[in-house]
Amino acid sequence: MSIAAVTLRPAEATDEPALRSLWCGAWQATYPAFDYEARWPGQWRHWQALEAEIFVAMRDEDADDDTIVGMLVLAPQEDDALLLEQIALPPAEYGSGIAHLLMLFAKQKARSVLRLTVNAFNERAIRFYEREAFERCGSGVNPGSGLPTFDYEWRR
């Protein structure tokens, strides 16, 4: 696998339109039954309420055009764990290695435990998380869709 150099940086307010496009496109490709454009404002507010940190990935050779090729949303939890709230890439970047780089970054940020919840239908994501050494530790229901979810943890 060959990965072009990628830079991660904290998202800026001016990134919001690009993040919206990336997030909506990634979710629409994964599960087209929902209108993610309509869900975006609530998602954005949810991340702010969580006091989440949002990071963006950009290919170094694209530095002049501000093309975001990945995003990562991390939120602190009360027990000193870190919640991986979102990791998303444009479908054209699937298999590029960028998700792995974002995950390495998330693991570095986690002091001890990194948690996430994934929709049970999202087999591609589940395979990815399990390859990244996450272990299933529970299940639930997505409050937005009503669909079943799985909870995962990675421990340092």
C-alpha contacts under 8 A as a table, 3 or more apart, distances in Angstrom:
res1	aa1	res2	aa2	distance
1	M	96	S	7.74
1	M	97	G	7.67
2	S	96	S	7.71
3	I	96	S	6.42
3	I	97	G	6.24
3	I	98	I	7.60
4	A	59	R	6.61
4	A	60	D	7.49
4	A	61	E	7.98
5	A	59	R	5.86
5	A	60	D	5.53
5	A	61	E	7.65
6	V	57	A	6.30
6	V	58	M	5.45
6	V	59	R	4.33
6	V	60	D	5.39
6	V	98	I	7.75
7	T	57	A	5.60
7	T	58	M	5.28
7	T	59	R	6.23
7	T	60	D	6.21
8	L	55	F	6.49
8	L	56	V	5.55
8	L	57	A	4.55
8	L	58	M	6.51
9	R	55	F	5.49
9	R	56	V	5.57
9	R	57	A	6.74
10	P	53	E	7.35
10	P	54	I	5.95
10	P	55	F	4.34
10	P	56	V	6.21
11	A	15	D	6.19
11	A	54	I	5.44
11	A	55	F	5.03
11	A	56	V	5.70
12	E	15	D	5.34
12	E	16	E	7.45
13	A	16	E	5.77
14	T	17	P	7.25
15	D	18	A	5.41
15	D	19	L	6.04
16	E	19	L	5.00
16	E	20	R	6.00
17	P	20	R	5.06
17	P	21	S	6.27
18	A	21	S	5.09
18	A	22	L	6.11
18	A	67	T	7.91
18	A	68	I	6.93
19	L	22	L	5.06
19	L	23	W	5.90
19	L	68	I	7.64
19	L	71	M	7.37
20	R	23	W	5.28
20	R	24	C	5.90
20	R	37	E	7.82
20	R	40	W	6.71
21	S	24	C	5.34
21	S	25	G	5.91
22	L	25	G	5.21
22	L	26	A	6.05
22	L	68	I	7.78
22	L	69	V	7.94
22	L	70	G	7.65
22	L	88	A	7.32
22	L	89	L	6.60
22	L	90	P	5.69
23	W	26	A	5.23
23	W	27	W	6.18
23	W	88	A	6.23
23	W	89	L	7.45
23	W	90	P	7.75
24	C	27	W	5.29
24	C	28	Q	5.85
24	C	36	Y	5.21
24	C	37	E	6.01
24	C	40	W	7.35
25	G	28	Q	5.10
25	G	29	A	6.13
25	G	90	P	6.47
25	G	91	P	7.56
26	A	29	A	5.32
26	A	30	T	6.31
26	A	88	A	6.34
26	A	89	L	6.14
26	A	90	P	5.36
26	A	91	P	5.99
27	W	30	T	4.90
27	W	31	Y	5.85
27	W	32	P	7.28
27	W	36	Y	6.95
28	Q	31	Y	5.28
28	Q	32	P	4.55
28	Q	33	A	7.74
28	Q	34	F	7.27
28	Q	35	D	7.54
28	Q	36	Y	6.62
29	A	32	P	5.99
29	A	91	P	7.05
30	T	122	N	7.40
31	Y	34	F	6.86
32	P	35	D	7.49
35	D	38	A	5.52
35	D	39	R	6.60
36	Y	39	R	4.74
36	Y	40	W	5.99
37	E	40	W	5.28
38	A	41	P	7.07
39	R	42	G	5.67
39	R	43	Q	6.25
40	W	43	Q	4.97
40	W	44	W	6.05
41	P	44	W	5.16
41	P	45	R	6.26
42	G	45	R	5.10
42	G	46	H	6.00
43	Q	46	H	4.95
43	Q	47	W	6.35
44	W	47	W	5.34
44	W	48	Q	6.47
45	R	48	Q	5.04
45	R	49	A	6.13
46	H	49	A	5.05
46	H	50	L	6.27
47	W	50	L	5.08
47	W	51	E	6.30
47	W	52	A	5.37
47	W	73	V	7.79
47	W	75	A	7.86
48	Q	51	E	4.98
48	Q	52	A	6.10
49	A	52	A	7.62
50	L	75	A	6.07
50	L	76	P	7.64
51	E	75	A	6.34
51	E	76	P	7.56
52	A	73	V	6.29
52	A	74	L	5.32
52	A	75	A	4.15
52	A	76	P	6.96
53	E	73	V	5.72
53	E	74	L	5.25
53	E	75	A	6.27
54	I	71	M	7.07
54	I	72	L	5.69
54	I	73	V	4.50
54	I	74	L	6.47
55	F	71	M	5.65
55	F	72	L	5.11
55	F	73	V	6.42
56	V	68	I	6.34
56	V	69	V	7.50
56	V	70	G	5.71
56	V	71	M	4.51
56	V	72	L	6.43
57	A	68	I	5.75
57	A	69	V	5.50
57	A	70	G	4.79
57	A	71	M	6.06
57	A	98	I	7.82
57	A	102	L	7.74
58	M	62	D	6.93
58	M	63	A	6.98
58	M	66	D	7.27
58	M	67	T	6.25
58	M	68	I	4.97
58	M	69	V	5.45
58	M	70	G	7.11
59	R	62	D	5.28
59	R	63	A	6.64
59	R	67	T	7.70
59	R	68	I	7.72
59	R	69	V	7.00
60	D	63	A	5.21
61	E	64	D	7.78
62	D	65	D	5.55
62	D	66	D	6.62
62	D	67	T	6.42
63	A	66	D	5.77
63	A	67	T	7.51
68	I	71	M	7.58
69	V	89	L	5.93
69	V	90	P	6.44
69	V	93	E	6.97
69	V	98	I	7.80
70	G	87	I	7.43
70	G	88	A	5.68
70	G	89	L	4.42
70	G	90	P	6.97
70	G	98	I	6.95
70	G	99	A	7.32
70	G	102	L	7.82
71	M	86	Q	7.61
71	M	87	I	5.66
71	M	88	A	5.32
71	M	89	L	6.52
71	M	102	L	7.74
72	L	84	L	7.60
72	L	85	E	7.76
72	L	86	Q	5.64
72	L	87	I	4.54
72	L	88	A	6.68
72	L	102	L	6.67
72	L	106	A	7.96
73	V	84	L	6.13
73	V	85	E	5.28
73	V	86	Q	4.93
73	V	87	I	6.43
74	L	82	L	6.58
74	L	83	L	5.56
74	L	84	L	4.83
74	L	85	E	5.58
74	L	86	Q	7.23
74	L	106	A	7.48
75	A	82	L	5.79
75	A	83	L	4.98
75	A	84	L	6.64
75	A	85	E	6.58
76	P	80	D	6.81
76	P	81	A	6.34
76	P	82	L	4.76
76	P	83	L	6.08
77	Q	80	D	5.64
77	Q	81	A	5.28
77	Q	82	L	5.68
77	Q	83	L	6.56
78	E	81	A	7.11
80	D	111	R	7.40
80	D	112	S	7.72
80	D	113	V	7.83
81	A	110	A	6.83
81	A	111	R	7.00
81	A	112	S	6.43
81	A	113	V	4.87
81	A	114	L	5.94
81	A	115	R	7.21
82	L	110	A	5.70
82	L	111	R	7.75
82	L	113	V	6.24
82	L	114	L	4.89
82	L	115	R	6.20
83	L	114	L	5.78
83	L	115	R	4.78
83	L	116	L	5.78
84	L	87	I	7.32
84	L	106	A	7.48
84	L	114	L	6.58
84	L	115	R	5.81
84	L	116	L	5.09
85	E	116	L	6.37
85	E	117	T	7.70
87	I	99	A	7.35
87	I	102	L	7.62
88	A	99	A	7.61
89	L	92	A	7.95
89	L	93	E	6.10
89	L	94	Y	6.85
89	L	98	I	7.93
89	L	99	A	7.24
90	P	93	E	5.49
90	P	94	Y	7.09
91	P	94	Y	5.33
93	E	96	S	5.28
93	E	98	I	7.37
94	Y	97	G	7.68
94	Y	99	A	7.90
95	G	98	I	7.75
96	S	99	A	7.62
97	G	100	H	5.26
97	G	101	L	6.48
98	I	101	L	5.03
98	I	102	L	6.21
99	A	102	L	5.03
99	A	103	M	6.11
100	H	103	M	4.98
100	H	104	L	6.18
100	H	132	E	7.85
101	L	104	L	5.08
101	L	105	F	6.30
102	L	105	F	5.10
102	L	106	A	6.25
103	M	106	A	4.95
103	M	107	K	6.14
103	M	132	E	7.78
104	L	107	K	5.11
104	L	108	Q	6.24
105	F	108	Q	5.09
105	F	109	K	6.35
106	A	109	K	5.10
106	A	110	A	6.31
106	A	114	L	7.76
107	K	110	A	5.14
107	K	114	L	6.83
107	K	156	R	7.91
108	Q	111	R	7.59
110	A	113	V	6.02
110	A	114	L	5.88
111	R	156	R	7.50
112	S	155	R	5.74
112	S	156	R	5.08
113	V	153	E	6.69
113	V	154	W	5.73
113	V	155	R	4.62
113	V	156	R	6.36
114	L	153	E	5.66
114	L	154	W	5.13
114	L	155	R	6.48
115	R	151	D	7.42
115	R	152	Y	5.76
115	R	153	E	4.51
115	R	154	W	6.47
116	L	151	D	5.90
116	L	152	Y	5.37
116	L	153	E	6.53
117	T	149	T	6.45
117	T	150	F	5.62
117	T	151	D	4.46
117	T	152	Y	6.18
118	V	122	N	7.03
118	V	125	A	7.41
118	V	126	I	7.14
118	V	149	T	5.46
118	V	150	F	5.41
118	V	151	D	6.52
118	V	152	Y	7.88
119	N	122	N	5.45
119	N	142	N	7.15
119	N	147	L	6.99
119	N	148	P	6.14
119	N	149	T	4.31
119	N	150	F	6.36
120	A	123	E	7.07
120	A	126	I	7.87
120	A	147	L	7.63
120	A	148	P	5.54
120	A	149	T	4.65
120	A	150	F	5.80
121	F	148	P	7.83
122	N	125	A	5.51
122	N	126	I	6.30
123	E	126	I	4.97
123	E	127	R	6.14
124	R	127	R	5.32
124	R	128	F	6.35
125	A	128	F	4.97
125	A	129	Y	6.16
126	I	129	Y	5.17
126	I	130	E	6.12
127	R	130	E	5.21
127	R	131	R	6.13
128	F	131	R	5.13
128	F	132	E	6.24
129	Y	132	E	4.91
129	Y	133	A	6.58
129	Y	134	F	5.50
130	E	133	A	5.15
130	E	134	F	5.03
130	E	135	E	6.56
131	R	134	F	7.38
133	A	154	W	6.38
134	F	152	Y	5.81
134	F	153	E	5.19
134	F	154	W	4.56
134	F	155	R	7.93
135	E	152	Y	5.25
135	E	153	E	5.39
135	E	154	W	6.42
136	R	150	F	6.79
136	R	151	D	5.74
136	R	152	Y	4.32
136	R	153	E	6.57
137	C	150	F	7.65
137	C	151	D	5.56
137	C	152	Y	5.38
137	C	153	E	6.72
138	G	150	F	5.83
138	G	151	D	4.81
138	G	152	Y	7.03
139	S	148	P	7.28
139	S	149	T	5.43
139	S	150	F	4.20
139	S	151	D	5.36
140	G	148	P	5.78
140	G	149	T	5.01
140	G	150	F	6.28
140	G	151	D	7.49
141	V	146	G	5.71
141	V	147	L	5.49
141	V	148	P	4.41
141	V	149	T	5.23
142	N	145	S	5.55
142	N	146	G	5.06
142	N	147	L	5.34
142	N	148	P	6.12
142	N	149	T	6.10
143	P	146	G	5.50
143	P	147	L	7.89
